[in-house]
Amino acid sequence: MIKTLVISFSLALSFFNTILHAETLDRIVAIVERDVVLDSELNREAQIIAQKIKASNMTMPPATILRKQVLERLIIQKLQSQLAQRSGAQISNEMLHAAVSNIAAENNMSYEQFRETFEKQDLDYKSFENKVKNEIVIEQMRLREIGDKIKVTDREVQHYLETRAGSTDDITYHLGHILVALPEGPSANSIQKARAKAVNVIARLNKGEDFKKVAMAVSDDNNALTGGDLGWRTIEQMPTVFTEVVPSMKKGDVSHVIRSPSGFHIIKVLDLKGSINLDEQHIVTKTKARHILIKTNELINDDDAQQKLVTLKQRIADGDDFATLARSNSDDTGTALKGGDLGWVTSGVLVPAFEQAMNTLTINEISKPVQTPFGWHIIQVQERQQQDDSSEFRKNQIREQIRRRKIEEESEIWLRRLRGEAFIKIYLERL
């Protein structure tokens, strides 16, 4: 997820180099509620986007169009940031460190090497870190506003299985997208104008104009500055309004005008490939384990907790019953009464440090003291077995695909509503 949230390392370097060498301009180009967009801020962001467009070998749009699209992106970002601040959304230092570590890993660096690169090039690492933090906070806020309200029923999953199971034509489509947006509660006149604009766009595309160039110039979608590129998607990963149109399209086809609550959409199939195998087998390892937890506090430090567990482990080796000792000593109130029993667990359910230690144990072996965010543990593996989890795994995959599609659809509507309800003043004469 983090990969989709943050700017790439090369763009990060370009961003901060631009800051170091840009002339400071403080003319206001837009008022966004209680915040403003400065001309210098718009220039910096436009340069970053321009570098990205050049790197991807796309045709550069005219400067006025690029600045207009970038300004719209900045407005949306500021509205989301303001909403996140009002909601009190925050992230821990551990989460931020993990996010930056992921970015470093994608660039084949350790966290320390990544940070040193900023220092060697005299760049402001703290500003980069704050940008990452802000984007994560915004994503958390959006998930809370939208994702937590999205429900996928068992019936929806079953419907997919009934209609797609055994299918051999589950194609993955590379889609381009142009949106001519409508305001919330549009008038008949605004609907008519938007439709006419969309029809004109299709006519331009059918005459041979470059799709990505047109998307950059006219699309109101968040992907406009990438040439409207939606990436590779299966039918279940597409917005619902596209699912009845795309399957009948061939590579290179441009759709007719597609209406949704957000406006009028135009889709182009840039490419297509492959198929999805719904019969693929998925085997999981399940482990039956139990543990004893000792928490640290004002009276018990790390050394005390470890020593207590070493003593308990020795008592078990001398013949004392693990379950009995767990009931009388474990600080995990949820499992202590069950003799420390965690039941059958699969990969990803437990915290990484616990799971890693558990996976190294043989049957009936007891671990040395293991530290997790909850305290110190000793762990015993009682049984292991492999299980064909294909059916449940497939259902979970389908459930997640449907959920992502619903979130995308609702996010588009939510962002339009957020912008429509905000006080925004744009000084077009300065663009």
C-alpha positions as CSV (number, residue, x, y, z in Angstrom):
1,M,0.0,0.0,0.0
2,I,2.7,2.4,1.0
3,K,4.1,2.1,-2.5
4,T,1.0,3.7,-4.0
5,L,1.0,6.5,-1.4
6,V,4.4,8.1,-1.7
7,I,6.5,9.7,-4.4
8,S,9.4,7.7,-5.8
9,F,12.9,8.3,-4.6
10,S,14.1,9.8,-7.8
11,L,11.2,12.2,-7.8
12,A,11.9,13.0,-4.1
13,L,15.4,14.1,-5.0
14,S,14.0,16.2,-7.9
15,F,11.5,17.7,-5.5
16,F,14.0,18.8,-3.0
17,N,16.5,20.0,-5.5
18,T,13.8,22.2,-6.9
19,I,13.1,23.6,-3.5
20,L,16.8,24.5,-3.0
21,H,17.1,26.3,-6.3
22,A,13.6,27.7,-6.9
23,E,13.0,31.4,-6.5
24,T,10.7,32.1,-3.6
25,L,7.4,33.4,-4.9
26,D,4.5,34.0,-2.5
27,R,1.7,35.0,-4.8
28,I,-1.5,33.2,-4.0
29,V,-3.0,31.2,-6.9
30,A,-5.8,29.6,-4.9
31,I,-7.6,29.9,-1.6
32,V,-8.6,26.5,-0.2
33,E,-10.8,26.9,2.9
34,R,-8.3,28.3,5.5
35,D,-5.2,27.4,3.4
36,V,-3.7,28.8,0.3
37,V,-1.8,27.5,-2.7
38,L,1.3,29.6,-3.5
39,D,2.6,30.2,-7.0
40,S,6.0,28.8,-5.8
41,E,4.3,25.6,-4.5
42,L,2.4,25.2,-7.8
43,N,5.7,25.7,-9.8
44,R,7.5,23.1,-7.7
45,E,4.8,20.5,-8.1
46,A,4.5,21.2,-11.8
47,Q,8.2,20.6,-12.3
48,I,8.0,17.3,-10.5
49,I,5.1,16.2,-12.7
50,A,6.8,17.4,-15.8
51,Q,9.9,15.4,-15.0
52,K,7.7,12.3,-14.5
53,I,6.0,12.8,-17.8
54,K,9.3,13.1,-19.6
55,A,10.7,10.0,-17.9
56,S,7.6,8.0,-19.1
57,N,8.1,9.3,-22.7
58,M,4.6,10.8,-22.8
59,T,3.8,14.0,-24.8
60,M,4.1,17.1,-22.6
61,P,0.9,19.0,-22.4
62,P,1.0,22.8,-22.8
63,A,2.2,24.6,-19.6
64,T,-1.2,26.2,-18.9
65,I,-2.9,22.9,-19.0
66,L,-0.3,21.2,-16.8
67,R,-0.5,24.0,-14.2
68,K,-4.3,23.8,-14.2
69,Q,-4.2,20.0,-13.6
70,V,-1.5,20.2,-11.0
71,L,-3.4,23.0,-9.2
72,E,-6.5,20.8,-9.0
73,R,-4.4,18.0,-7.5
74,L,-3.0,20.4,-4.9
75,I,-6.5,21.6,-4.0
76,I,-7.7,18.1,-3.4
77,Q,-4.6,17.3,-1.4
78,K,-5.1,20.3,0.8
79,L,-8.8,19.6,1.4
80,Q,-7.9,16.0,2.5
81,S,-5.1,17.2,4.7
82,Q,-7.4,19.7,6.4
83,L,-10.0,17.1,7.0
84,A,-7.3,14.7,8.4
85,Q,-6.1,17.4,10.8
86,R,-9.6,18.1,12.0
87,S,-10.2,14.4,12.6
88,G,-7.0,14.1,14.7
89,A,-5.6,11.3,12.5
90,Q,-2.0,10.4,13.5
91,I,0.5,7.7,12.8
92,S,3.1,6.3,15.1
93,N,6.9,6.7,14.6
94,E,7.1,2.9,14.1
95,M,4.6,3.1,11.2
96,L,6.4,6.0,9.6
97,H,9.8,4.2,10.0
98,A,8.3,1.1,8.3
99,A,6.9,3.2,5.4
100,V,10.2,4.9,4.7
101,S,12.0,1.5,5.1
102,N,9.7,0.1,2.4
103,I,10.6,3.0,0.1
104,A,14.3,2.4,0.8
105,A,13.9,-1.3,0.0
106,E,12.3,-0.5,-3.3
107,N,15.4,1.5,-4.1
108,N,17.7,-1.4,-3.0
109,M,18.8,0.5,0.1
110,S,18.6,0.0,3.8
111,Y,16.8,2.7,5.9
112,E,20.2,4.1,7.0
113,Q,21.6,4.2,3.4
114,F,18.4,5.9,2.2
115,R,18.7,8.6,4.9
116,E,22.4,9.1,4.2
117,T,21.7,9.7,0.5
118,F,19.6,12.7,1.5
119,E,22.4,14.0,3.7
120,K,25.1,13.5,1.1
121,Q,23.0,15.6,-1.4
122,D,22.3,18.2,1.2
123,L,18.5,17.5,1.0
124,D,16.0,18.0,3.8
125,Y,15.1,14.5,4.9
126,K,12.7,15.7,7.6
127,S,10.6,17.4,4.9
128,F,10.5,14.2,2.9
129,E,9.5,12.3,6.0
130,N,6.7,14.8,6.7
131,K,5.4,14.3,3.2
132,V,5.3,10.6,3.6
133,K,3.6,11.0,7.0
134,N,1.0,13.4,5.5
135,E,0.1,11.0,2.7
136,I,-0.3,8.0,5.1
137,V,-2.5,10.1,7.4
138,I,-4.7,11.1,4.4
139,E,-5.0,7.5,3.3
140,Q,-6.0,6.4,6.8
141,M,-8.6,9.2,6.9
142,R,-10.0,8.2,3.6
143,L,-10.2,4.5,4.7
144,R,-12.1,5.6,7.8
145,E,-14.4,7.9,5.8
146,I,-15.0,5.4,3.1
147,G,-13.4,2.0,3.6
148,D,-14.9,1.3,7.0
149,K,-18.4,1.8,5.5
150,I,-17.9,-0.6,2.6
151,K,-19.4,-4.0,3.1
152,V,-19.1,-7.0,0.8
153,T,-21.7,-9.6,1.4
154,D,-21.3,-13.4,1.1
155,R,-24.0,-13.2,-1.6
156,E,-21.8,-10.9,-3.7
157,V,-18.9,-13.3,-3.4
158,Q,-21.1,-16.3,-4.2
159,H,-22.5,-14.5,-7.3
160,Y,-19.0,-13.9,-8.6
161,L,-18.2,-17.6,-8.1
162,E,-21.4,-18.7,-9.8
163,T,-21.0,-16.5,-12.8
164,R,-17.2,-16.6,-13.3
165,A,-16.2,-20.1,-11.9
166,G,-14.6,-22.2,-14.6
167,S,-14.5,-19.3,-17.0
168,T,-11.6,-19.2,-19.4
169,D,-12.0,-15.6,-20.7
170,D,-11.1,-13.7,-17.6
171,I,-9.0,-11.1,-19.4
172,T,-6.8,-8.5,-17.7
173,Y,-7.3,-5.1,-19.3
174,H,-4.9,-2.2,-19.4
175,L,-7.3,0.8,-19.4
176,G,-7.1,4.5,-20.2
177,H,-9.8,6.7,-18.6
178,I,-11.1,10.2,-19.2
179,L,-13.7,11.8,-16.9
180,V,-15.9,14.8,-17.6
181,A,-17.1,15.5,-14.1
182,L,-20.5,16.7,-13.0
183,P,-21.1,18.7,-9.8
184,E,-23.2,17.2,-7.1
185,G,-26.9,17.8,-7.9
186,P,-26.2,19.0,-11.4
187,S,-28.7,21.1,-13.4
188,A,-30.1,19.9,-16.7
189,N,-27.9,22.5,-18.5
190,S,-24.7,21.4,-16.8
191,I,-25.5,17.7,-17.7
192,Q,-26.1,18.6,-21.3
193,K,-22.8,20.6,-21.5
194,A,-20.8,17.8,-19.9
195,R,-22.3,15.2,-22.2
196,A,-21.5,17.4,-25.3
197,K,-17.9,17.8,-24.1
198,A,-17.6,14.0,-23.7
199,V,-19.0,13.4,-27.1
200,N,-16.5,15.9,-28.6
201,V,-13.7,14.1,-26.8
202,I,-14.7,10.8,-28.3
203,A,-14.8,12.4,-31.8
204,R,-11.3,13.8,-31.3
205,L,-10.0,10.3,-30.2
206,N,-11.7,8.6,-33.2
207,K,-9.9,11.0,-35.5
208,G,-6.6,9.8,-34.1
209,E,-5.6,12.2,-31.4
210,D,-3.4,10.7,-28.7
211,F,-5.4,9.4,-25.8
212,K,-2.9,10.3,-23.1
213,K,-2.4,13.8,-24.4
214,V,-6.2,14.4,-24.5
215,A,-6.6,12.9,-21.0
216,M,-4.0,15.3,-19.6
217,A,-5.8,18.2,-21.2
218,V,-9.4,17.5,-20.4
219,S,-9.9,14.8,-17.8
220,D,-11.2,15.7,-14.4
221,D,-10.0,12.4,-13.0
222,N,-7.1,12.1,-10.5
223,N,-5.2,10.1,-13.1
224,A,-5.2,12.9,-15.6
225,L,-1.6,13.7,-15.2
226,T,-0.6,10.1,-15.9
227,G,-2.5,10.3,-19.2
228,G,-5.6,8.7,-17.7
229,D,-3.8,5.4,-17.1
230,L,-5.8,3.1,-14.8
231,G,-3.3,0.3,-15.0
232,W,-4.1,-3.4,-15.5
233,R,-7.4,-4.6,-14.1
234,T,-9.7,-7.6,-14.2
235,I,-13.4,-7.1,-14.6
236,E,-13.9,-7.4,-10.8
237,Q,-11.3,-4.7,-10.2
238,M,-13.1,-2.2,-12.4
239,P,-15.7,0.4,-11.4
240,T,-19.1,-1.2,-11.9
241,V,-20.1,1.2,-14.6
242,F,-17.3,-0.1,-16.8
243,T,-18.1,-3.9,-16.4
244,E,-20.8,-4.1,-19.0
245,V,-18.8,-2.1,-21.6
246,V,-15.2,-3.3,-21.4
247,P,-15.7,-7.1,-22.0
248,S,-17.0,-6.4,-25.5
249,M,-14.1,-4.1,-26.4
250,K,-10.9,-5.0,-28.3
251,K,-7.4,-3.6,-27.9
252,G,-7.4,0.0,-29.2
253,D,-11.2,0.5,-28.9
254,V,-12.7,3.6,-27.4
255,S,-16.0,3.3,-25.5
256,H,-19.1,5.3,-26.0
257,V,-20.0,7.9,-23.3
258,I,-20.6,6.1,-20.0
259,R,-22.7,7.9,-17.4
260,S,-22.2,7.6,-13.6
261,P,-23.0,9.9,-10.6
262,S,-19.6,11.4,-11.0
263,G,-20.0,12.4,-14.6
264,F,-19.3,11.0,-18.1
265,H,-16.6,8.5,-18.6
266,I,-14.6,7.5,-21.7
267,I,-12.6,4.2,-21.7
268,K,-9.9,3.0,-24.0
269,V,-8.5,-0.5,-23.9
270,L,-4.8,0.1,-24.2
271,D,-3.9,-3.6,-24.1
272,L,-5.2,-6.9,-22.8
273,K,-3.7,-10.2,-21.7
274,G,-3.9,-13.5,-19.9
275,S,-6.5,-15.2,-17.8
276,I,-7.2,-15.9,-14.2
277,N,-7.2,-19.5,-13.0
278,L,-10.0,-19.8,-10.4
279,D,-9.0,-23.5,-9.8
280,E,-5.5,-22.7,-8.5
281,Q,-4.7,-24.7,-5.4
282,H,-3.7,-22.8,-2.2
283,I,-2.1,-24.8,0.6
284,V,-1.6,-23.3,4.1
285,T,0.2,-24.5,7.2
286,K,-1.8,-24.3,10.4
287,T,-0.1,-24.4,13.8
288,K,-1.7,-25.3,17.1
289,A,0.2,-23.4,19.8
290,R,0.1,-22.1,23.3
291,H,2.1,-19.5,25.2
292,I,2.7,-17.8,28.6
293,L,3.0,-14.0,28.5
294,I,4.7,-11.8,31.1
295,K,4.1,-8.1,30.7
296,T,6.6,-5.5,31.8
297,N,5.6,-2.6,34.0
298,E,6.8,-0.4,36.8
299,L,7.7,-3.4,38.9
300,I,8.8,-5.9,36.3
301,N,11.5,-4.9,33.7
302,D,12.7,-6.8,30.7
303,D,15.3,-8.8,32.6
304,D,12.8,-9.8,35.3
305,A,10.2,-10.9,32.7
306,Q,12.8,-13.0,30.9
307,Q,14.1,-14.6,34.1
308,K,10.6,-15.5,35.2
309,L,9.9,-17.2,31.9
310,V,13.3,-19.1,32.0
311,T,12.2,-20.4,35.4
312,L,8.8,-21.4,34.1
313,K,10.4,-23.2,31.1
314,Q,12.7,-25.1,33.4
315,R,9.7,-26.2,35.6
316,I,7.9,-27.5,32.5
317,A,11.1,-29.4,31.6
318,D,11.1,-30.9,35.1
319,G,7.6,-32.2,34.7
320,D,5.2,-29.3,35.6
321,D,2.1,-28.9,33.4
322,F,2.3,-26.1,30.8
323,A,-1.4,-25.3,31.0
324,T,-1.4,-25.2,34.8
325,L,1.5,-22.8,34.8
326,A,-0.1,-20.6,32.1
327,R,-3.3,-20.3,34.2
328,S,-1.5,-19.1,37.2
329,N,1.3,-17.0,35.6
330,S,0.3,-15.7,32.1
331,D,-0.7,-12.1,31.8
332,D,-2.7,-12.8,28.6
333,T,-6.2,-12.9,30.2
334,G,-7.7,-14.0,26.9
335,T,-5.8,-17.3,26.9
336,A,-4.7,-17.9,30.5
337,L,-7.9,-19.6,31.5
338,K,-7.5,-22.0,28.5
339,G,-4.0,-22.9,29.6
340,G,-2.4,-20.5,27.2
341,D,-4.1,-22.1,24.2
342,L,-4.1,-20.0,21.0
343,G,-5.9,-22.6,19.0
344,W,-5.1,-23.2,15.3
345,V,-3.4,-20.2,13.7
346,T,-2.3,-19.5,10.1
347,S,0.4,-17.2,8.8
348,G,-0.2,-13.5,9.2
349,V,-2.6,-13.8,12.2
350,L,0.0,-13.3,14.9
351,V,2.6,-10.5,15.3
352,P,5.8,-11.1,13.3
353,A,8.2,-11.7,16.1
354,F,5.9,-14.3,17.7
355,E,5.1,-16.0,14.5
356,Q,8.8,-16.1,13.4
357,A,9.8,-17.8,16.7
358,M,6.8,-20.2,16.6
359,N,7.7,-21.3,13.0
360,T,11.2,-22.4,14.1
361,L,9.9,-24.8,16.8
362,T,9.5,-28.5,16.4
363,I,6.4,-30.3,17.8
364,N,6.3,-29.9,21.7
365,E,9.5,-27.8,21.7
366,I,9.3,-24.7,24.0
367,S,10.9,-21.5,22.8
368,K,13.3,-19.3,24.7
369,P,11.8,-16.0,25.9
370,V,10.5,-14.0,22.9
371,Q,9.8,-10.3,23.0
372,T,6.8,-8.7,21.1
373,P,5.0,-5.4,21.6
374,F,2.8,-7.2,24.2
375,G,5.6,-8.3,26.4
376,W,7.7,-11.5,26.8
377,H,6.5,-15.0,25.8
378,I,7.5,-18.6,25.9
379,I,5.8,-20.6,23.1
380,Q,5.0,-24.3,22.6
381,V,4.0,-25.8,19.3
382,Q,1.6,-28.8,19.9
383,E,0.7,-29.7,16.3
384,R,1.1,-28.7,12.7
385,Q,-0.8,-29.6,9.6
386,Q,-1.2,-28.5,6.0
387,Q,-4.6,-27.7,4.7
388,D,-6.1,-27.0,1.3
389,D,-7.4,-23.5,1.9
390,S,-8.1,-22.9,-1.8
391,S,-11.9,-22.3,-1.4
392,E,-11.6,-19.8,1.4
393,F,-8.5,-18.2,-0.1
394,R,-10.3,-17.7,-3.4
395,K,-13.3,-16.2,-1.6
396,N,-11.1,-13.8,0.3
397,Q,-9.4,-12.7,-2.9
398,I,-12.7,-12.1,-4.6
399,R,-14.1,-10.3,-1.5
400,E,-11.0,-8.0,-1.5
401,Q,-11.3,-7.3,-5.3
402,I,-15.0,-6.3,-4.9
403,R,-14.2,-4.2,-1.8
404,R,-11.4,-2.3,-3.7
405,R,-13.7,-1.6,-6.5
406,K,-16.4,-0.2,-4.2
407,I,-13.8,2.0,-2.4
408,E,-12.6,3.4,-5.7
409,E,-16.2,4.2,-6.8
410,E,-17.1,5.8,-3.5
411,S,-13.7,7.7,-3.3
412,E,-14.4,9.4,-6.6
413,I,-17.9,10.6,-5.4
414,W,-16.5,11.5,-1.9
415,L,-13.7,13.7,-3.4
416,R,-16.2,15.5,-5.7
417,R,-18.5,16.2,-2.7
418,L,-15.5,17.3,-0.6
419,R,-14.5,19.8,-3.2
420,G,-18.0,20.9,-4.0
421,E,-18.8,21.8,-0.4
422,A,-15.5,23.7,0.2
423,F,-14.7,27.3,-0.2
424,I,-12.3,27.6,-3.1
425,K,-11.2,30.7,-5.0
426,I,-8.9,30.3,-8.0
427,Y,-7.1,33.2,-9.5
428,L,-7.1,32.1,-13.1
429,E,-5.5,35.2,-14.4
430,R,-2.3,34.3,-12.7
431,L,-2.1,30.8,-14.3
